[in-house]
Amino acid sequence: MGTTIDNVISNISIEPVTGYTGAEIKNVDLSADLDDAVYEDIRNALYRYGVIFFRDQHLTPEQYVAFGTRFGEVSVSKSMPTHPEHPLINQLIGQPDQARVIGEVWHHDQA
């Protein structure tokens, strides 16, 4: 489909996944030190499509939090456990013997 946001200033590719909501962002490594133009394009894609997806990213917890802070204050759910070494990351961990799906009655608008 290709990039559909006007004035993309970086080398990323933004591809809508439906007619109205959601876009996949390609040609970006979120573990790298990205310049402001990339973040501006990502932010614009989020505003335009409401949800954005990045496939096959391999981030350390520190990189994950650093990426999130580029978009505002990182918050965590008080009702979910956090990572023992990274208090800004909630953990959703299912156990093999669990009958319920982790998060089936839980909804939060954050990663």
N, C-alpha and C positions, 0 to 999 in steps of 0.2 A: 504494500500500500504506500509506504514512504512517509516522509515527514509532511504533516499537514498544518503545523503551527507556523504562522507568518513570522518572519524575522528570526529564525533560529540562528544563533550567533556562534554556536560551537559545532563540533563534528558529530554530535550524537544524532541518532535516528529515532524519530517518534512515530510509532505506528498505532493508530486507533484499533481497538479490539472489538468494538461494537459501533453502532451508529452514533451513540450519544455519550456513553460513559466508558472510561477506561482506555489506557494506552500503554503499549509496551515500549520501553526505552532501551535502545540497543546502542552498541558501539561506545559503551562507557564501562570503566572498571571502577566501582565505588570504593575499592581499597586504595586507589591511587590518590595522589595529591591533586585534586581537581581545581581548575581555576574558576573564578567568579562567573564567567560566561556559561560554563556548564551548569552551575547551580541555578543561574537565572533561567536557562532553558528548561531545566527540570521543574523548577517552581512554576513556570508558565504552563508547562504540560499538566501539572497537578491542578492548577486553577482551571484550565480549560476542560480537562477530562474527569476530574474528581477523584480518580484512582489511577495510580501508575504502577507498572510492574517492571521489575528488573530480573532477568533470568541468569542463573548460573553465577551468582556473586559469591565470593568467599571472603567474608569479613571477619576480622577479630572482633571481640566485644568492644574494644576501644574504637575501632574504625566504625562500627555500627553506631555507637553513641555519637562519635564525631560527625558522621553524616547527618544524623537526626538533629543535632544542634544547629546545623546550618539553616534549619527551617523554623527554629524557635526553641522554646524550653522543652526539654524532654521530661515527660511525666510517666509515672508508673501507676498501675492499678494497685490500690491498697488491698484488694480482695484476692490477689494472685501472688504466689511466692515470687521473690526476686532471686536472681542468680547470686550465690553466696559471695562471689568476688566482684560482682558488678551490679550494684544496687539500682542502676537505671535500666536494667533489663529484666522484664518479667519472664518467668518460665512457665511454659505449658508442656508438662511432661506426662504422657500417658503411660500406664503400666500394663503389661500383657494381660493381667487378670481383671482389669477394669471392665465393668459392664457398660459404663456410660462414656460417651465421647467427651474428651476434654474440651470445654468451651461450648457445649451444645446449648446451655442456657445462659451463656456469658457473651456479651457483645461489647466491644470497645473499639473506638475509632482511632486506634493506634497500632503500630506494629508490635 
